[in-house]
Amino acid sequence: MSMKRTKQRTSGGGREQDASDAPMGRPKPPEKTWAERMDGKEDGAFVRYALADRYGKDQLLEHTKFGRGVVVESDAHRVEVLFEAGVKKLGHGQA
């Protein structure tokens, strides 16, 4: 005796979501490049990176290995920093 299995249906309707289906019907603006974010920034505007310090979005950092960067995302224990070589995840606010 064999059992017949019914075909499972998906709720997506077979349509893939793209940027035009974003909430509020607006696509996200393109992210700025590292060069665009560093343009016109003075040397004194950069803060030396330290694991114990806390950083906020758009803060300028100077890292010993990765060089100059800008914080693009921040949460309780990690920051994402855009460096010339790309985005790196770093810890912050840890003693």
C-alpha positions in Angstrom: 0.0 0.0 0.0 1.4 3.4 -1.0 0.6 6.8 0.4 0.0 9.7 -1.8 1.5 13.0 -0.7 0.0 16.2 -1.8 2.2 18.9 -3.2 3.1 21.6 -0.7 2.1 25.1 -1.7 4.1 28.2 -1.0 2.6 31.4 0.2 5.0 33.6 -1.9 3.1 33.2 -5.2 6.3 32.5 -7.1 7.3 36.1 -7.2 10.7 37.3 -5.9 10.9 40.4 -3.9 13.1 43.3 -5.2 14.0 46.8 -4.3 10.7 48.2 -5.8 8.8 46.1 -3.2 10.5 47.8 -0.3 8.3 49.1 2.5 6.7 52.4 1.6 7.5 51.7 -2.1 10.8 53.6 -2.0 14.1 51.9 -2.8 17.0 52.5 -0.4 19.4 55.2 -1.6 22.8 53.9 -2.6 25.4 53.7 0.1 28.3 56.2 -0.1 31.7 54.8 -0.9 34.7 55.1 1.4 36.2 57.9 -0.7 33.0 59.9 -0.7 32.7 59.6 3.1 36.4 60.6 3.6 36.3 63.6 1.3 37.1 66.9 3.1 37.6 65.3 6.6 40.4 66.8 8.6 43.1 64.8 10.4 41.8 66.0 13.8 38.3 64.6 13.2 39.5 61.0 13.5 39.5 59.2 16.9 42.0 56.4 17.7 40.1 53.1 17.9 40.1 51.4 21.3 38.1 48.3 22.3 37.0 49.9 25.6 35.6 53.1 24.0 32.0 53.3 22.5 31.3 54.6 19.0 28.2 55.9 17.3 27.0 55.9 13.7 29.0 58.2 11.3 31.9 58.6 13.8 35.3 58.7 12.2 37.9 56.2 13.4 41.7 55.6 13.0 42.6 51.9 13.3 46.2 50.7 13.6 45.8 47.9 11.0 42.9 49.0 8.8 43.6 52.8 8.7 40.8 55.4 8.6 37.2 54.5 8.5 33.6 55.6 9.4 31.1 53.7 11.6 28.2 52.6 9.4 26.3 50.5 12.0 26.4 50.3 15.7 24.9 48.0 18.4 25.6 47.3 22.0 28.8 45.3 21.5 29.8 45.7 17.8 30.3 48.3 15.2 30.6 47.9 11.5 33.2 50.3 10.1 33.8 51.1 6.4 37.5 51.2 5.7 39.2 51.6 2.3 39.6 47.8 2.2 35.9 47.2 3.0 33.5 46.9 5.9 35.0 45.3 9.1 33.1 44.3 12.3 34.9 45.5 15.5 34.0 45.2 19.1 33.4 48.3 21.3 32.4 49.3 24.8 34.2 46.3 26.4 36.5 46.8 29.4 
